[in-house]
Amino acid sequence: MKAPLNIADANNPVILEIMRRRKLIQNGEVLSEQPTKLGLVIEGGGMRGVISGGVLVAMERLGLTDVFDEVYGESAGAINACYFLAGQADFGASIYRDNLSSRKFVHPFRFGRILDLDYAIDQVVGKIKALDCEKVKRARSKLFVSLTNTQDGTGRIVDFQNENIPLLTLLKATAAIVPLYNKPVVIEGVAYADGGITDPVPVRNAVNSGCTHILVLLTREPSFVARGFTWLERIVVDRLLSGWNDSFVNAFYNVRWKRLNESRDIAFGRSGSNSKVEIGVICPSAGSPGVGRMSTDHRVLDRAMDESVKETLHLFGWRS
């Protein structure tokens, strides 16, 4: 099978642009008035966030925290983005193994809170592995977080630095994976949930914002294709979605998987969204450890993290 376009290697234009900017920083120069606009897009996916978390650990070690102009994330991708922008990527990535791989977070028989976002955000991100929210606010990179309006099924992009929304509330809303966490998060009087429903892999936002170079971190292998629910799956899920707005339920069933495939097509260069935009993709290979949305096996999580760190360091030419 022919390898998809845009898989990042040392000669990918996005990787070269990142290294050019890193050299400027090392030389004491300020990254202002650049001829390019560099974006970072991070996919979510519950516990699959350990994969992009490992990439960001490596990038932080390489001194790349300040090279991006804009960072886009949803769900676990947004959480990882915040730890990265705060200079806490290693600290943040550790939450998957140390804090989230337990029944406190993942409990298959705790209906309505199979994934307990109250514990994950309020306790882990807020206290146990406390995210430096003020440092994220002051970061050079502008942070954009995707949400889904549960009242009408539409998407919203929050410009964190320019909107007065508490960061932990924003992160809980984007990571509220319905029906695994089966209630919305209210922001400014509006109920929101999982940003991945309407805006999975928010690469189109980076393109529309005028980014000339975009690094996309995916948590599934290149051959992955999202599909809609089968009729049998819908029988089960319909019961869990009772009480939700019809427009939101429609988005849940009919928008998410289509937009995920569309976003991946843009990332891999299978659709010509903008021929002038350079895109590089870092994602697991076909033989990578299989991490699912609710994976809790420490061995699998450790292997996925280690592989992400190692492969990313190698990509950027790091030598121990």
Number of C-alpha atoms within 10 A of each C-alpha: 4 4 9 14 15 21 18 20 17 13 11 15 19 25 22 15 19 18 18 12 21 20 14 13 16 10 9 9 11 11 15 7 7 10 7 12 18 25 27 25 27 29 30 30 25 21 22 25 27 30 34 30 33 27 25 30 28 23 18 18 15 16 15 19 21 18 22 21 19 19 23 27 32 31 30 28 32 28 29 29 29 26 26 26 27 21 24 22 26 18 15 26 25 19 19 25 20 12 18 22 19 15 15 14 22 22 16 13 9 14 13 15 21 21 28 21 22 14 15 22 23 15 14 20 22 16 11 13 19 16 25 17 18 10 15 22 18 12 19 16 21 19 24 24 26 31 31 27 26 25 16 16 22 18 20 16 18 17 15 17 16 11 8 10 14 11 21 15 15 24 28 26 29 28 31 29 26 21 20 20 20 18 19 22 20 16 14 7 7 11 17 28 32 32 32 31 30 27 27 30 30 29 28 19 17 23 20 10 12 13 22 18 25 28 27 28 26 24 26 22 15 19 10 10 13 13 13 14 14 8 9 8 10 14 11 10 15 14 10 16 18 10 9 15 14 15 14 22 20 13 20 23 17 16 20 21 21 17 19 22 17 18 21 24 17 20 30 19 20 14 13 12 15 13 9 11 17 21 29 23 25 25 22 21 12 12 7 16 17 16 22 16 14 19 19 19 12 14 11 17 25 18 17 22 25 17 18 25 22 15 18 23 19 14 15 19 11 13 6 4
